[in-house]
Amino acid sequence: MIEILQSILALIVTIAILVTVHEFGHFYVAKRCGVMVERFSVGFGRPLLTFRGAPQSPVVAKQVSSGADGQGDNGGTLPGTEYVIAMIPLGGYVKMLDERDGQVPPHLSPFAFNRKSLIARVAIVAAGPVANFLLAFGLYWILFTAGVSGVAPFLSAPSEGTPAQQAGLGAGAEVLSVDERSTPTWRAVSLALFDRLGETGSIVLTVRDAPGEIERQVGLPIKNFLIGEDEPDPAGALGLMLERPPIPPVLGEVVPGGRADAAGIAKGDRVLKVSGQSIETWQAFVERIQAAPERALELEVDRAGQRQFLTVRPEAASVGDATIGRIGVGLGDVSWPSERQRVVREPIYWAWIPALDKTVEMIGFTLDSITKMVQGLISTSNLSGPITIAKIANQTAQTSLESFVTFIALVSISLGVLNLLPIPMLDGGHLLYFLVEGVTGRPVSERIQMWGLQIGMVFLVGIMMLAFYNDLLRL
């Protein structure tokens, strides 16, 4: 229950940050363009907290005082924006004065959104996604100034028959770049490999087989790389495995309702033996569990200095063509040797450059992933909804502030990209209408916009249901 509450809180914090920034983008540019903003709401539903902002600036008030008909009747000021925090914290909106929503007094009509120039309307609509990109850029700037940590990408010995083994990669080799993209950390390697999902050709690695040796390049051939895989593991499929320090078999997580939970296994337990066989490392424990689907195993564990004897029956799970055992446990904290830890840090006056590069890279990665999902090269099962977002937000928040900030930046970019898709109801749909207006010289008809709204509603509801379904399957 505590885990669930923490995940809900992490989701609320994440959504509140991203939505507030997104809507502030619309709000700020609308104000600068002279549009009257009636309400700025964080959340939907019944207002929990409401307050009224100050009247608009004297410049705007001077425009109002003359009125559209030359007669001002509001004392020379516009009403201040109403700021609202609402009950349902999963969204938000900015309500601007618009003659299409109802009758607008003549003296206020110059401040309606629909009366503004095409360029102004484009700027107002695009400002939301741009604000999300700027948030990510600012967060990356802070991270690169403070130092981005990661694990150096040294490889363990690849499995027989894998592309890595056939290319002559051995234990201790360091991956310096993937397709000419620098990879100072294992996370960078993984991201570069994910970028090649669904493709055919060759992935070019620049490696150093041992410290002090000359760099060399190797090509790993791919064909329809992991196309349609529900849970793609690009590194594993190529035989690239991170060289890990010896990890003790200490449980860091026990999935509620899983086989381990039902057997009485608890977080913090250290596995000593499995069916009489001594267990020294986490990998040995995993291998014993995976090799025994639906077979009873006797576990001897150390729990706070006390020996416990438990029986667990691993659940059978299909992975590709194989069937393995799973009991629903996760690894505890791993302490990496200092020589295998990497910290990428830049001075504050220089950190904006890698921050900008990272932002552009992640925007491109998100667009490429969406394109491949539409093409069927990436399975739609990788689409995530609020449950997965809540879980990851909670995990990253518990791991470190750096992990949580990185997660916020990534989701902010995803939100910005998704809102720019040319789908009615989204910012990109409005921008598409404005593009048509710019080409034809007249606005898109209300009837066509209504059709688009209905189509967009059906599409978005379908996407949300699919994402929620994927979340439930992951549970």
C-alpha positions in Angstrom: 0.0 0.0 0.0 2.9 2.4 0.8 4.4 1.6 -2.6 1.1 2.4 -4.3 0.7 5.7 -2.5 4.3 6.7 -3.3 3.7 5.9 -6.9 0.5 8.0 -7.0 2.3 10.9 -5.3 5.2 10.6 -7.8 2.7 10.6 -10.7 0.9 13.7 -9.4 4.2 15.5 -8.9 5.4 14.5 -12.4 2.2 15.5 -14.1 1.8 18.7 -12.2 5.3 19.8 -13.2 4.9 18.9 -16.9 1.4 20.2 -17.3 2.1 23.5 -15.4 5.1 24.2 -17.7 3.2 23.2 -20.8 0.2 25.4 -20.0 2.4 28.2 -18.8 4.0 28.3 -22.3 0.5 28.9 -23.8 -0.4 31.4 -21.1 2.8 33.5 -21.3 2.8 33.8 -25.1 -0.9 34.5 -25.1 -0.4 37.4 -22.7 2.5 38.7 -24.8 0.3 38.6 -27.9 -2.5 40.6 -26.1 -4.9 37.8 -25.6 -7.1 37.9 -22.6 -6.6 34.7 -20.5 -9.7 34.0 -18.4 -8.4 31.0 -16.5 -5.2 29.1 -15.9 -6.0 25.7 -14.3 -3.8 23.0 -13.0 -6.0 19.9 -12.9 -9.6 19.3 -13.9 -12.9 19.1 -12.1 -14.0 21.0 -9.0 -11.6 23.8 -8.0 -9.9 23.3 -4.7 -8.0 26.6 -4.6 -8.9 29.7 -6.6 -7.5 33.2 -6.7 -7.7 36.2 -9.1 -4.6 37.8 -10.6 -4.1 41.5 -11.0 -5.7 43.4 -13.9 -3.8 43.4 -17.2 -0.9 45.7 -17.9 -1.4 49.5 -18.6 -0.6 48.9 -22.3 -3.4 46.4 -22.7 -5.7 48.6 -20.5 -5.1 51.6 -22.8 -6.2 49.4 -25.8 -9.3 48.4 -23.9 -10.2 52.0 -22.8 -10.7 53.0 -26.4 -12.8 49.8 -27.0 -13.5 48.2 -30.3 -16.2 50.8 -30.9 -14.2 53.6 -29.4 -16.0 53.5 -26.1 -14.5 51.8 -23.1 -16.8 50.8 -20.3 -14.7 48.7 -18.0 -12.7 51.5 -16.3 -9.6 50.9 -18.6 -8.6 47.5 -17.3 -9.1 43.9 -18.2 -10.1 41.4 -15.5 -7.2 39.5 -14.1 -6.7 35.8 -14.9 -8.4 33.3 -12.6 -5.8 30.8 -11.3 -7.2 27.4 -10.2 -5.9 24.2 -8.7 -8.5 21.6 -9.4 -9.4 18.2 -7.8 -8.1 15.9 -10.6 -4.4 16.6 -11.0 -3.9 14.7 -14.3 -3.9 17.6 -16.7 -4.7 21.2 -16.9 -5.7 23.9 -19.4 -5.6 27.6 -20.3 -8.9 29.2 -21.2 -8.5 32.2 -23.5 -11.2 34.7 -24.6 -12.5 33.4 -27.9 -15.6 34.5 -29.9 -16.1 30.9 -31.0 -16.9 29.9 -27.4 -19.7 32.4 -27.0 -20.6 36.0 -27.2 -17.9 38.5 -26.4 -18.6 42.1 -25.5 -17.5 44.4 -28.3 -14.9 46.3 -26.2 -13.2 42.9 -25.4 -13.2 41.5 -28.9 -9.7 42.8 -29.8 -8.4 40.6 -27.1 -10.0 37.4 -28.3 -7.7 34.6 -29.5 -9.6 34.2 -32.8 -9.0 37.9 -33.6 -5.2 37.6 -33.5 -3.0 37.2 -36.6 -2.1 33.8 -37.9 1.5 34.2 -36.7 0.3 35.1 -33.2 -2.1 32.1 -33.0 0.7 29.7 -34.2 3.0 31.1 -31.6 0.5 30.7 -28.8 -0.4 27.1 -29.7 3.3 26.1 -30.3 4.4 27.6 -27.0 3.1 24.7 -24.9 5.3 22.0 -26.6 8.2 24.5 -26.8 7.9 25.1 -23.1 8.3 21.3 -22.5 11.4 21.2 -24.7 12.8 24.3 -22.8 12.1 22.5 -19.5 14.1 19.5 -20.6 16.9 21.7 -21.9 17.1 23.5 -18.6 17.1 20.3 -16.6 19.8 18.8 -18.7 21.8 22.0 -18.3 21.5 21.6 -14.5 22.4 17.9 -14.7 25.5 18.4 -16.9 26.6 21.2 -14.5 26.1 19.0 -11.4 27.5 15.9 -13.1 25.7 13.1 -14.9 26.7 9.7 -13.5 26.7 6.3 -15.1 28.5 3.0 -15.4 31.4 2.7 -17.8 30.5 0.4 -20.8 33.0 -2.5 -20.2 31.7 -5.8 -21.7 31.7 -9.3 -20.2 32.4 -12.3 -22.4 29.6 -12.6 -25.0 27.6 -15.8 -25.4 28.5 -18.3 -28.1 27.0 -17.6 -31.5 26.0 -14.0 -30.9 27.1 -11.2 -33.2 29.4 -9.8 -30.5 31.2 -13.2 -30.2 31.5 -13.6 -33.9 33.0 -10.1 -34.2 35.7 -11.1 -31.8 34.6 -9.0 -28.8 35.8 -10.3 -25.5 35.6 -9.7 -21.8 37.0 -6.3 -20.7 36.4 -4.5 -24.1 35.1 -1.0 -23.7 32.5 0.4 -26.1 33.6 4.0 -27.0 30.9 4.8 -29.5 27.9 3.3 -31.3 27.4 4.5 -34.9 29.8 7.3 -34.2 27.8 8.4 -31.1 30.0 8.7 -28.1 29.0 6.3 -25.3 30.7 7.3 -22.0 28.2 5.2 -20.1 26.2 1.9 -20.5 23.0 4.0 -20.6 24.3 5.8 -23.7 25.1 2.4 -25.4 21.6 1.2 -24.7 20.0 4.4 -26.1 22.1 4.2 -29.3 21.1 0.6 -29.8 17.4 1.2 -29.2 17.6 3.8 -32.0 18.3 1.0 -34.5 15.2 -1.1 -33.6 13.4 -2.5 -36.7 16.3 -1.7 -39.0 18.5 -3.7 -41.3 22.2 -3.2 -41.9 25.1 -3.0 -39.5 25.7 -1.4 -36.2 29.3 0.0 -36.0 31.0 -0.1 -32.6 34.2 1.6 -31.8 35.9 -0.4 -29.0 39.1 -0.7 -27.1 39.8 -4.3 -26.2 41.9 -3.4 -23.2 43.3 -0.3 -21.5 46.1 1.2 -23.6 45.3 -0.7 -26.7 44.4 0.9 -30.1 40.8 1.6 -30.8 39.1 -0.5 -33.5 35.8 -0.7 -35.2 33.6 -3.8 -35.5 30.3 -4.2 -37.4 27.4 -6.1 -35.9 25.0 -7.2 -38.7 21.2 -6.7 -38.1 18.2 -7.6 -40.1 14.7 -6.4 -39.1 16.3 -5.8 -35.7 14.0 -7.1 -33.0 11.0 -6.0 -35.1 7.7 -6.3 -33.2 9.4 -7.5 -30.0 7.2 -6.8 -26.9 10.2 -6.2 -24.6 13.2 -5.6 -26.9 16.7 -6.1 -25.4 19.0 -4.8 -28.2 22.2 -5.2 -26.2 21.3 -8.8 -25.2 20.3 -9.7 -28.7 23.7 -8.7 -30.0 25.5 -10.5 -27.2 26.6 -7.2 -25.5 26.5 -7.6 -21.8 27.8 -5.2 -19.2 30.6 -6.5 -17.1 29.3 -6.4 -13.5 31.1 -6.7 -10.2 30.2 -9.8 -8.1 26.7 -9.1 -6.9 25.6 -10.7 -3.6 22.2 -12.5 -3.8 20.3 -9.9 -1.6 16.7 -9.2 -2.6 15.9 -5.5 -3.1 12.3 -6.0 -4.2 9.5 -8.5 -3.8 6.6 -8.2 -6.2 3.3 -8.2 -4.2 1.2 -11.3 -5.1 4.1 -13.0 -6.8 5.4 -16.5 -6.1 8.2 -15.1 -3.8 5.7 -13.0 -1.8 3.4 -16.0 -1.4 6.3 -18.1 -0.2 7.1 -15.6 2.6 10.3 -14.2 1.0 11.0 -10.6 2.1 12.9 -7.6 0.9 16.5 -7.7 2.3 16.7 -11.5 2.5 20.1 -12.8 1.5 19.9 -16.2 -0.3 22.3 -18.7 1.1 21.2 -22.0 -0.5 18.8 -23.2 -3.1 17.8 -26.8 -2.7 21.1 -27.5 -0.8 23.3 -25.7 -3.4 25.3 -22.8 -2.0 24.6 -19.5 -3.7 27.3 -16.9 -3.7 26.1 -14.4 -6.4 22.9 -12.9 -7.7 23.6 -14.4 -11.1 23.8 -17.9 -9.7 20.5 -17.4 -7.9 18.8 -16.2 -11.1 20.1 -19.1 -13.0 18.8 -21.6 -10.4 15.3 -20.0 -10.5 15.1 -19.7 -14.3 16.1 -23.4 -14.6 13.2 -24.6 -12.5 9.9 -23.5 -13.8 7.0 -25.0 -11.8 9.4 -27.0 -9.6 9.5 -26.6 -5.9 12.8 -25.2 -4.6 13.9 -25.1 -1.0 15.5 -21.7 -0.1 17.7 -21.0 2.9 18.0 -17.3 3.5 19.5 -15.0 6.1 17.0 -12.5 7.4 18.5 -10.0 9.9 20.9 -12.6 11.2 18.3 -15.4 11.5 18.2 -18.4 9.2 14.8 -18.9 7.4 13.8 -22.0 5.4 11.2 -21.4 2.7 9.7 -23.2 -0.3 9.0 -21.5 -3.5 7.7 -22.7 -6.9 8.9 -20.5 -9.8 6.2 -19.5 -12.2 6.7 -20.7 -15.8 7.2 -17.8 -18.2 7.9 -17.8 -22.0 10.9 -15.8 -23.3 11.2 -16.3 -27.0 11.3 -20.1 -27.6 12.4 -20.9 -24.1 10.4 -21.4 -20.9 12.0 -20.1 -17.7 11.1 -19.8 -14.0 10.3 -16.5 -12.3 9.3 -15.7 -8.7 8.9 -12.0 -8.7 12.0 -10.5 -7.0 14.4 -7.7 -7.9 18.0 -6.9 -7.2 19.0 -4.7 -4.3 21.4 -1.8 -4.5 24.6 -2.6 -6.4 27.9 -0.9 -5.5 30.1 -0.4 -8.5 33.9 0.0 -8.2 35.0 3.6 -8.5 37.1 2.8 -11.6 33.9 1.7 -13.4 31.9 4.8 -12.5 31.7 7.7 -14.9 30.6 11.3 -14.2 30.2 13.6 -17.1 30.5 17.2 -15.8 30.8 20.5 -17.6 31.3 24.1 -16.3 28.0 26.0 -16.1 28.9 28.3 -19.0 29.6 25.3 -21.3 27.0 22.8 -20.0 24.3 24.3 -22.2 26.0 22.8 -25.3 25.7 19.1 -24.2 22.3 19.9 -22.8 21.1 21.2 -26.1 22.6 18.2 -27.9 20.9 15.8 -25.5 17.5 17.6 -25.9 17.8 17.4 -29.7 18.9 13.8 -29.5 15.9 12.8 -27.3 13.4 14.7 -29.5 14.8 12.8 -32.5 14.7 9.5 -30.6 11.1 10.0 -29.6 10.0 11.0 -33.2 11.9 8.0 -34.6 10.3 5.6 -32.0 6.8 6.9 -32.9 7.4 6.5 -36.6 8.7 3.0 -36.2 5.7 2.1 -34.0 3.3 3.4 -36.7 5.3 1.4 -39.3 5.0 -1.7 -37.1 8.7 -2.0 -36.6 8.3 -1.5 -32.8 5.5 -3.3 -30.9 2.7 -1.1 -29.5 3.1 -3.0 -26.3 6.0 -0.6 -25.5 3.4 2.2 -25.2 3.1 3.2 -21.6 0.3 4.8 -19.6 -0.2 6.4 -16.2 0.5 3.3 -14.2 3.9 2.7 -15.8 4.7 6.4 -15.5 3.8 6.4 -11.9 5.9 3.3 -11.2 8.9 4.6 -13.0 8.5 8.1 -11.4 8.5 6.4 -7.9 11.5 4.2 -8.7 13.6 7.1 -10.0 12.6 9.3 -7.2 13.7 6.7 -4.7 16.9 6.0 -6.6 18.3 9.5 -6.7 17.4 13.1 -7.5 19.5 12.8 -10.7 17.4 9.8 -11.9 14.1 11.6 -11.2 15.2 14.8 -12.9 16.4 12.8 -15.9 13.0 11.0 -16.0 11.1 14.4 -15.9 13.2 15.7 -18.8 12.5 12.6 -20.9 8.8 12.6 -20.2 8.7 16.4 -20.9 10.2 15.8 -24.3 7.8 13.0 -25.0 4.8 15.2 -24.0 6.1 18.0 -26.3 6.6 15.7 -29.2 3.2 14.0 -28.8 1.4 17.4 -28.6 3.0 18.4 -31.9 1.5 15.4 -33.7 -1.0 16.5 -36.4 -4.0 15.1 -34.5 -7.1 17.1 -33.8 -7.5 18.0 -30.1 -3.7 18.2 -29.8 -1.6 21.4 -30.4 -0.3 19.8 -33.6 -3.9 19.5 -34.9 -4.5 23.2 -34.4 -1.2 23.9 -36.1 -2.3 21.8 -39.0 -5.4 23.9 -39.3 -3.3 27.0 -39.2 -1.1 25.6 -42.0 -4.2 25.1 -44.2 -5.3 28.6 -43.4 -2.0 30.0 -44.3 -2.0 28.2 -47.7 -5.7 28.8 -48.6 -6.0 32.2 -47.1 -9.1 31.3 -45.0 -9.7 29.4 -41.8 -10.8 25.8 -41.9 -14.6 25.5 -41.6 -16.2 24.8 -38.3 -17.8 21.6 -39.7 -14.4 20.2 -40.8 -13.0 21.1 -37.4 -15.8 19.3 -35.7 -15.2 16.2 -37.7 -11.6 16.4 -36.9 -12.4 16.8 -33.2 -14.5 13.6 -33.3 -11.9 11.7 -35.1 -9.1 12.9 -32.8 -11.2 12.0 -29.8 -11.7 8.5 -31.0 -8.0 8.1 -31.8 -6.8 9.5 -28.5 -9.2 7.4 -26.5 -8.0 4.3 -28.4 -4.4 5.2 -27.7 -5.1 5.8 -24.0 -7.0 2.5 -23.7 -4.1 0.6 -25.4 -1.6 2.3 -23.0 -3.7 1.5 -20.0 -4.0 -2.2 -21.2 -0.3 -2.4 -21.6 0.1 -1.1 -18.0 -2.2 -3.8 -16.7 -0.3 -6.5 -18.5 3.0 -5.2 -17.0 1.4 -5.5 -13.5 
